[in-house]
Amino acid sequence: MPAFDPMYETADRLPPKELADLAQRALSSPAVAMLGSLPVCVVILASTRQIVYANARFLDFSKQSVDNIVGCRLGEALGCVHPPKSPRGCGTTDFCSYCGAGISILKSLKGIHETMECSIERDAGKQLTALNLQAWTASVQVDGDSLVLCTLIDISHEKRLKAIERMFFHDILNVSGGMHGLCQGMSQGIIPATEEELLLLTYASERINDIILSQQEFSDAENGEYTISPSPLQSRQTLADLLRYFAQQNPAWKGNLSLDSELEDLTVTTDKRLFLRALINMIKNALEASEPGSPVMLGCNRQGGMARFWVRNQGVLPQHVRMQLFKKSFSTKGTGRGLGTYSLKLFTENYLGGRVEFISNEVEQTVFSMTLPLWG
């Protein structure tokens, strides 16, 4: 459940003169002067949640000038994608209900010191970027004015490292453990060294190689260092191959997956590796969210000069999941997870020239779609 209802959050802003006077009083305070040289981002906010002071580190981090910052709310200053969706701005959309920084600021407006993590999705020059921040807020008095002091620490690298380590060690240990058991059984004569067993070993070694490459590709993509290599693929054959791939991964999934009877067979020119990474994430999420035997359908259709690949599973995502789904490090599966849907959006929108969308309701169930140009 959300910590607050944004529909009841004030959208009022201070009149320009009152804002300028408050910003000047904050700037001239001896207590505030000490914040200027701190190596962490610091902002001071009015009761309307508008910034009246930002230190040099915050200005550098947000790539904004003082004139542009003063009067903004935190999400607006950091380029969050959600404030433009509401005429009332930062703190008034449904997504804002789950913003750690927003919740922390509201608590401090009531006199409570708070520390919360915050994930902000940004649209920087039509390139998806994401911030993972730790926000600490406290109510302070500056020359008789009740304000909120907020410090921000960038924890993006720490969160990414934890998530990658968890996925890497978990997946590698699973595959290598199976290889070890198979090799041990064959060496002791318990398992005959037949062609089938040797194929299993080959498949396991390929999976280890694939896991390592997937982590390398994710790091390269997020750092802007991935070089795409477009080549043609056929949609029907690709989806059929993925059905077999997931049946090998987990035989129990074989009964879940099927292809849409109206699937269009399209030729799509794109980077195969990133495309498959993204599509595998879509399918895996749908399977993991489904009960055993519950149908998961794959499809593809043309939309103008685009190809739309989609995955449908039964059920409806809860509100708090829908509002945070593409946040970096958000996961319904516990801590140290959350790169699946984020990487899906990162690969598709930053490198493949496409877009990722989803719907989730009682009528249409849950459908994730990835729309790509037919010619990359």
N, C-alpha and C positions, 0 to 999 in steps of 0.2 A: 504494500500500500504506500502511496506517496506520503511524504512528511508534511506537505502542505498543499492546499488547493490554489493553483495559480489564478483561478477566476476571481478569487477574493483578495489577491495581492494588489496593492495600490499601483496604479500606473501613473499617478501624479508625479510631476517633475517640478523642481523649483523654478520660479521665474528667473530669467537670465541675470538680472541685477543681484538678486538674493544669492544665486549660485556663485557669481563672481566674488561677492563680498565674503561668502563663507570660504571659498577657495583661497582668497587672499589672507584671511585670518589664519587658516590652517598652515599656509606656506610660511607665514611670518612667526609662527610659534616656535620657541626654542626647542620644545620637546620634539616637534616634527622635523626640525632641521637635522637632528641626529640620524633620521631614517634615510637621508639622501645617499649616504655612502655604504649602506648595508649591501652585502652580496646576494640578497634574496629579493624577490619582487615584493613591494609593499604598496598598497593603496589605502586611502582613507575614503570612506563612503558616508554620505549624508543619510538621513532617515528615509529619503526617497530612493536609496540604493544607488545614487549617482556618485561618481568619482569626483572628489574635490582635491585630491592630491595623489600623485604617483611618483615614486622615486625613479632614479636614473635606470636602475636595473629593470624595472617594469616597462619603462619606455623603450628600452633596447629589446626586451623580450617580445613586446607587442608590435614593435616597429611602427610606433605612433609618436606624434609630437604632443607636447603638453596641451596645446590648443585643441587638438582633436580628441584628447582623452577626457578632459574635464567636462562633466555633464553626462558622460556615457555611463551605462551600467557595465558590470564586469564582462558579461557575455558579449556585449556590443564591442567593447574595447579589444577583446581577444578574437573577434571574428567568428564567433559561434554561428552556425548555420540556422539556428532556430529563431532568434529575435526577429528577423525580417518576415517571418511567417505570421506575426501578429502585429496589428497597428499599434498596440500598446507596448511592444518591445520586450526586452529581456525580463524574464521572470513571470511572463503572462501566457506562455504556451503550455500545452499538456506535457511536452517534453521537460519543461522547467521544473515540474513536480519532482523529478528524480535527479536534479542537479545537486551534487554534493556541495559545491560552493554556494549556490543559492540558498540551500537549506541552512548552511552554516551561518551565512549573513543574517538570515531572518531570525535565527536563534539569538545571535548577538545583539540584534535590535531590541530583544527582550531581556538583555543583560546576561546572557549565557555565553561563556567561552566555549568554543567548539573547534574540533579538528575533523575534517572529512576529506575523503578522496573525491576527485572530480574528473570526469572525462568529457572533453569538449571536441566535437567534430567541427572542423573548419573547412571552408571552401576557399583555398588560397590560390587565386588565379585559375579556377576550375580544376585544381588538383586537390584530391582528398588528402587532408592531413589531420592528425588527431593529437590532442594534448592529454596527458595524464598528469594531474596536478594534485598536490596536497594543500588544502586551504586551511589556515588557522585564522580564526576571527575572534575579536574581543570588543566589548563595548568600552569606549574611552570618552573622556571629557577633554575638549580642547577649547580653552578660553570660554568656558560656559556652554559650549555646544556639545550635544550628545551625538557622537559619531561611531562608526565601526572601523576598527583597524583590521586589515586583512593582509596576511602574508601568504605568498604562493611559492611552492617548491616544485620544480619540474621533476617528476618521478617516472617519466616515460621510459627511459632506458632500463630502470630497475624493474618496472612492470613487464616490459617486453622480455627481458632476460629470464625472469621467473617463468613466464608462460612458455617460452621456447625451451627452457631446460626441462620443464615438466613434460611437455609433449615429446621432446627428443628422448629423454631417458625412459619414459613410459613406453613409447612405441618401439624403441630399439630393444629394450629388455624383453618385451613380449615376443618379438620376432627371434631374437638371438636365443631366448630360452627354449623356444620350439625347435630351433636348429640343434641346440645342444642335446636336447632329449632324443631327437631323431638320430643324431650321430652316435650318441652313447648306445642306443638300442641296436644300431647296425654293427658297431664295433664289438658288442657282446653277443652278437648272433641272435638277439631277441627279435629284431626286426630285419627281415631279409633285404639285402641291398638291390632291390628291384628297380626297374625303370621308373615306376611311380614314385618311389621314395626319393630317387635322385632328382626327379622333376620338382618334388616338394622342396628339396634343399636349394635347387636353382631358383625357385620362386621366392624362397625366404631371403636368399642373398640379394635378389633384385629388389625386394621390399626394403632391405636395409639401405641399399644404395639410393632408393627413391626417397626414403625418409630424410637422409642427409641432404640430398639435393633440394627437397622441398623447403627445408629450413634455410639453406643458402639462398634460394630464390626469394623467399619472403624477406630476408634481410636486405638483399640487393634491391628489391622492389621498394621497400620503405625508405631506403637511403637514396633512391633515385638513380641507382646504378645498373638496373636491369636493362639489357638490350634486347628488344623484341626481334623475333625471326619469323615473319609471316609465311605460312604455307597453307595450301588448300586442304580441307577435310570435308567429309560427307556426314551430314547430321544423322541420318538413320544408322549408318555403320558405327559411328562414334557412340551413340546411345546404346546400341546393341552390345558393343564391346564393354561398356560400363556396367551393363546388367551382369555380364559374365565376371567382370572384375569384382563386383560386390558379392557375388555368389561364392567366389574363392575366398574373399575376406571373411565372410561369415555365412555358412550354408543356411542358417536360419533366415537370412535376408532374401534368399532366392524366391520364397513364396510371396514376399511383399512387393517386389518390383515388377512393373510391366510397362510396355510402351503404349502410348495413346494410339488408338486405331486410325486416327486422322493425321498422324504425324507426317509432316512434309519433308521430303528428302531434298535438302538444300546443300549447295556447295558454299562453304564459308572459308574465306581466307583470313587467317588470324594466327597468333602465336599459339601453337598447339599446347606447349607445356603450361603456360599460364591459364589458358582456356580450360584445360583438363583439371588443373588445381582448383579453379573456381567452381567448375561444375561438380567435381567430386565433393567439395565442401557442401554444396547445396544438397546433394543427394544424401550424404552422410548425416547432415543435420535432420533431414526429413525422416530417415530411418531411425535415428536415435530418439526422435520425438514420437515414434509410432509404437503401438502395442504389437506384440508378435502376431504375424498374419494380417495386420492391418495394411490395406493397399497403399502403395506409393507409386504414382504414375509419372512417367517422363514424357515430354513432348517437345515439338519444335514446329513453328509456323513462321511464314513470311509476314513482315509488317513494312510495306514499302521497300526501301533498299536495306532493310535490317532483317536479321534472323533472331527470333525470340525463342530461347530455350527455357523451359519451365519444369518445375517439379512440384507436384501436388500431394499433400498428405492430409489425412483426416484430422479433425480437431481444430481448435481455435487457440491462438496464443493469448495469454493473459495481458491485460493492459500494460502492466509494468514491464513486461518483456517487449511488447511492441514499441514502447517509447524509448527503449534503450538498446535495441537489437544490434545496431551497427556501431555502438560505442566500442572503442578500443578497450579490451580487457573485461568487458561485460560478458558474463556467462551464467547460464542456469545450472551449470554442472559443477560449481564450486570454485574456490580460489585458484589462481594460476592458470585459468582458462580464458577463452574469449577472443582468440585471434581468428577463429573460423569465419564468422560473418564479416568481421572487419577486413580480413585478407581478401575475401570474396569481393568486397566493394573496392578495395585498394587495387587489386589486379585488373578488374573489369573497367573501372572508370579512369584510372591513371595511366593504364598501358594499352588496353584493348580498344579504347575509344567507344565503349558502350556504357550501359547503365544497369544498375541492379535495383529491383523493386520487389515488394511483397504485398500481398493482401491476406487478411486473416479474419474471417467472419463465419457466422453459422451457415450462410448460404453457399459461399464459394470455398469454404474450408481454408486451408493454408496453402498458398501458392507463392513460391519464390520464382522470379524470372530474371534472366540475364539476356539483355538485348544487345546484339553486336552488329556492326556494319557487315554486309555480305563480302565486301572487299576491304581488307584491312590496310 
